[in-house]
């Protein structure tokens, strides 16, 4: 897999029928290793190891309903009370982050109501804080560390 703009982390890999799989510590199973999954797994490690987010508050690849359509978010981090703290949208490294990517995560956030958003393709990372009063998001230089 391509080198990403994250610290280097240790992962468990295995081969099944000639295909590479990576162990997802949140879903507790091996997932086929595709470019977007590589970004997702590195991002999970970044959230836990660099930013201190507890694995028990992280959820990966779950279905949500938006305007009658079924969609899947990449990563959501919850507050201990069950409200959503952070939504992460992951793209493969070869996919440029565009306005459409921000529009996608903003649509998810209409339902999820998170205060923080992160968009990454593993190379470029963008962090935003929601300004609900002005109905916009403000870019941050970095993602805040987890605090209770």
RAURBEL-V818146 format. One record per pair of residues at least 24 apart in sequence whose C-alpha atoms are under 10 Angstrom apart, sorted by sequence separation. I is the first residue (numbers start at 1). J is the second residue. D is the distance in whole Angstrom. If there is no record, write none. Layout:
I,J,D
I,J,D
This chain:
53,77,8
54,78,10
56,80,9
57,81,10
96,120,9
97,121,7
102,126,10
106,130,10
116,140,10
118,142,10
53,78,9
57,82,9
84,109,10
87,112,8
95,120,10
96,121,7
118,143,8
53,79,10
54,80,10
58,84,10
86,112,9
87,113,9
95,121,7
97,123,10
102,128,10
117,143,9
57,84,9
58,85,10
85,112,9
86,113,9
87,114,7
93,120,8
94,121,8
95,122,10
96,123,9
97,124,8
116,143,8
57,85,9
58,86,9
59,87,10
60,88,10
84,112,7
85,113,8
86,114,6
87,115,9
88,116,9
89,117,8
90,118,8
91,119,8
92,120,9
93,121,5
94,122,9
95,123,10
96,124,9
97,125,9
116,144,9
26,55,7
58,87,10
83,112,9
84,113,7
85,114,5
86,115,7
87,116,7
88,117,6
89,118,6
90,119,6
91,120,6
92,121,5
93,122,6
94,123,9
97,126,9
11,41,9
25,55,8
26,56,8
47,77,9
83,113,8
84,114,5
85,115,6
86,116,5
87,117,5
88,118,5
89,119,5
90,120,5
91,121,4
92,122,7
93,123,6
106,136,9
11,42,9
26,57,9
27,58,10
44,75,8
73,104,10
74,105,10
83,114,8
84,115,8
85,116,6
86,117,6
87,118,6
88,119,6
89,120,6
90,121,6
91,122,8
92,123,9
93,124,9
106,137,9
1,33,9
9,41,9
10,42,9
26,58,7
27,59,8
43,75,9
44,76,10
73,105,8
83,115,10
84,116,9
85,117,9
86,118,7
87,119,8
88,120,8
89,121,8
90,122,8
91,123,10
1,34,9
2,35,8
6,39,9
9,42,7
26,59,7
27,60,7
44,77,10
1,35,7
4,38,9
5,39,10
8,42,8
11,45,9
26,60,7
27,61,9
40,74,7
41,75,10
3,38,10
4,39,8
7,42,8
10,45,9
40,75,8
73,108,8
79,114,10
90,125,9
102,137,10
2,38,9
3,39,10
6,42,7
7,43,10
9,45,7
24,60,9
72,108,9
76,112,9
78,114,9
1,38,7
2,39,10
5,42,9
6,43,8
8,45,9
9,46,9
37,74,9
71,108,8
77,114,9
89,126,10
1,39,10
4,42,8
5,43,10
7,45,9
8,46,9
36,74,10
76,114,9
88,126,10
4,43,10
6,45,9
7,46,7
77,116,10
88,127,9
6,46,7
9,49,9
67,107,10
66,107,8
76,117,9
86,127,10
7,49,10
66,108,7
76,118,10
86,128,10
7,50,9
65,108,9
66,109,10
75,118,9
86,129,9
6,50,10
44,88,10
64,108,8
66,110,8
67,111,9
43,88,9
66,111,7
43,89,10
65,111,8
66,112,10
43,90,8
64,111,8
40,88,9
64,112,9
40,89,9
41,90,10
39,89,10
40,90,6
39,90,7
40,91,8
38,90,10
39,91,7
40,92,9
37,90,8
38,91,10
39,92,7
36,90,7
37,91,9
38,92,8
39,93,7
35,90,10
36,91,5
37,92,8
38,93,9
35,91,8
36,92,4
35,92,5
36,93,7
86,143,10
34,92,8
35,93,7
36,94,9
35,94,8
36,95,9
35,95,10
85,146,10
79,146,10
79,147,10
80,148,8
79,148,8
43,118,10
43,120,8
43,121,10
43,122,8
40,120,9
42,122,8
39,120,8
40,121,9
41,122,10
39,121,6
40,122,8
43,125,10
38,121,10
39,122,5
36,120,10
38,122,8
39,123,9
36,121,8
35,121,9
36,122,9
35,122,9
5,93,10
4,93,8
3,93,9
2,93,8
1,93,10
2,94,10
51,143,8
52,144,10
53,145,7
54,146,8
50,143,10
51,144,7
52,145,6
53,146,5
51,145,4
52,146,5
53,147,8
50,145,8
51,146,6
52,147,8
53,148,10
47,143,9
50,146,10
51,147,9
47,144,10
48,145,10
47,145,8
48,146,9
47,146,9
5,120,10
5,121,9
6,122,7
4,121,9
5,122,6
6,123,8
4,122,5
5,123,5
6,124,10
3,122,8
4,123,5
5,124,7
6,125,10
2,122,9
3,123,8
4,124,9
5,125,8
2,123,10
